[in-house]
Amino acid sequence: MAREVNEQVQRANGQNEEESSKRKLTDTFRALRHRNFQLFFAGQFISLTGTWMQSVAQSWLVYRLTGSVVLLGLIGFASQIPVFFLAPFGGVAADRYNRQKILVITQSSAMIIALVMAILTLTGTIQVWHLFIFAVCFGLANSFDIPTRQAFVSEMVAREDLLNAIALNSSMFNGARIVGPAIAGILVALVGEGWCFLGNSVSYIAVIIGILLMKITPVVRERKGSTFSNIAEGFSFVAKTAPIRGILLLLGLVSLMGMPYAVLMPIFADKILGGGSDTLGYLMGGSGLGAVIATLILASRREVFGLGRWVSYASGGLGISLILFSFSSNFWLSLVLLIPVGFSMMLQMSSSNTLIQAMVPDEIRGRVMSVYSMMFMGMSPLGALLAGSLAEILGAPKTVALGGLICLFGAIIFRWRMPRHREKGQQMIIALQMTAGDPASKASFQEPAFQSEKLEK
C-alpha cells in the first residue's frame, strides 16, 4: 500500500515538473503568439543572418586588400558614426510618422546598397574607397532603422508581452550572429566575399515582405514643435531621468571600450591564432552563441525588477572575459572564452534595452531609443577607431585587455551608484504598468507621465 502511494506521488511530481517545464518554455516564447511578431521575427532572422555574413566578409576583404589594422577600425567607424549624429533625427521620425513605412524604406535602401557591393566585388572592380562609401550609406540607413525598429516592437505585441518580445528580438539578432559568420567563413574561403554581399542583398526580401504583411492598427502621432525641439525634448527626458541616464552612460562606456574587440578579430584569427576566414567565422560564432544563451535567459523572465543588478554584473563579466581572452593564443581556448564575452555583452545590452523600454512612455519612445542607439551603435565607431589606433601601438591583445579593464571599472561605479536610483526606476516601471503579473503594478497604475519631473511628484 505504501509503495503504491509513493509511486502515485512520484508520478504526480513528474507530471507537475513536466507541466512546469512546458509553462517555462511557453513563457520564454510567448511573444510569438502574435502574428505580426512572428512575421517580424522570421524576416529579421533571415535578414540579420545576411547582415552578419556581410560584416564578416567585409572585414576580411578590407584586411585582405590592405593588411591594415587602422583601416579595419576606420571601416567600422564609417559604418556606425552616422548613427551617433543622425539617430536623434531617426527617433523624431519614429515618434512622428508611420514606423512600418519607415522600416520598409530603410530595409529597401540597405538591400540596394548590398546589391551594388556584390556586383562590384564579383566583377573584381571593388576598391577600398568603395567600401568606405558603402559603409557610410549603411550607417545613414541604420540611423533611421535602429530607433524605429526598437520602438516598433511595442506595436506588434500586447503590453504584457513587450518585455519578452524585446528579449526575443535580441535572441534573434544573436542567433543570426552565430549562423551568419559561420556561413560567411565558409563562403569566403570557397567562392569569395562577393557572394556574401549578394546573399545579404537577397535576405532583405524576407524582412520587407514580412513588414508589408503585418496588420498594424494605425496610430495617430502628434507632430508638435520643430524637429530640433523634439530632439531636445528627448535628450532632456534622458538627462533628467537618473535611472535611464545611468544605464545609458554605462552602455556608452561598454560600447566604446568593450565592443570594439570584434573589430580586431581578423588580427586574432590571422596573426595570433594562425587561421583564416573560417577561423574568424568560428570566433564570431562563439561570441554569438554566448549572446543567444543570454537573451533566452532574459526572455524567460516575467518581470524587470532585478535587471539593474544584471546590468552591472554583466558589464563586469564582460571586462573579466575580455582580459582573459586577450592572453590566449590557443584557438579552442579563445573560442571558449568568447562565449562568456558574448553572453555578458548581450546580457548587458538586452537588460539595458528592456529596462529603458519599461520606463519610457510611448509618445517619446522613439527619441529615447535613438539615444540608446547612439550609445549602443554610435559609440562603437569611436571605439573601433580608438581600438585600431591603439592596436598599432600596443598590439591587439593589450588593446582588448585595456578595454576589458575599463568595462570592469565602469561596472563597479554603476553598482556603487545604483541604490540611489533604484526606487525612482521602480516607480517609473510601476507607473507605466510594464510588469505583467506584478500586483503592485496593477494597484499603482496611473497614466504615463511625459516628463521625469512629473514622475518624481
Buried (B, 14 or more C-beta within 10 A) or exposed (E): EEEEEEEEEEEEEEEEEEEEEEEEEEEBBBBBEBEBBBBBBBBBBBBBBBBBBBBBBBBBBBBBBBEBBEBBBBBBBBBBBBBBEBBBBBBBBBBBBBBBEBBBBBBBBBBEBBBBBBBBBBEEEBEBEBBBBBBBBBBBBBBBBBBBBBBBBBBBBBEBBBBBBBBBBBBBBBBBBBBBBBBBBBBBEEEBBBBBBBBBBBBBBBBBEBBEEBEEEEEEBEEEEEEEEBBBBBBBBBEBBBBBBBBBBBBBBBBBBBBBBBBBBBBBBBBBBEBBBBBBBBBBBBBBBBBBBBBBBBBBBBBBBEBBEBBBBBBBBBBBBBBBBBEBEEBEBBBBBBBBBBBBBBBBBBBBBBBBBBBBBBEBBBBBBBBBBBBBBBBBBBBBBBBBBBBBEBBBBEBBBBBBBBBBBBBBBBBEBBEEBEEBBBBBBBBBBBBBEBEEBEEEEEEBBBBBEEBEE
